[in-house]
């Protein structure tokens, strides 16, 4: 067998860390929703700390990912400069639907809990 030592791939590392902390952010967010109406315990505080820390690390590595893949992004934006892609329209529609749902859910929760 031929064992060749490969150098550390920074681009892969940044992508993997961003993915792992995205998953950590999602899991901790789900756990915060599951434990939402419970009194504060170590477990709930842990999920809050994990969620906030994961968000910061994810944002840092997401920005690094964008910087490391800047050429590809610039190329894509240059091609799409004078056109509106189907993907952009679909993404904007999804954004509006989700944000509208958040607004409606917030109104419902405010009414249920008598929040002013």
SULKA-V849259 format. One record per pair of residues at least 4 apart in sequence whose ideal C-beta (glycine too) atoms are under 6 Angstrom apart, sorted by sequence separation. I is the first residue (numbers start at 0). J is the second residue. D is the distance in whole Angstrom. If there is no record, write none. Layout:
I,J,D
I,J,D
This chain:
39,43,5
45,49,6
49,53,6
53,57,6
57,61,6
68,72,6
69,73,6
83,87,6
95,99,6
79,84,6
109,114,4
34,43,5
31,46,5
30,46,5
27,46,5
31,50,6
27,49,4
28,50,6
27,50,4
27,53,6
24,53,4
23,53,4
24,54,6
20,53,5
24,57,5
20,56,5
21,57,5
20,57,4
17,60,4
16,60,5
17,61,5
13,60,6
17,64,5
13,63,5
14,64,6
13,64,5
13,67,6
10,67,5
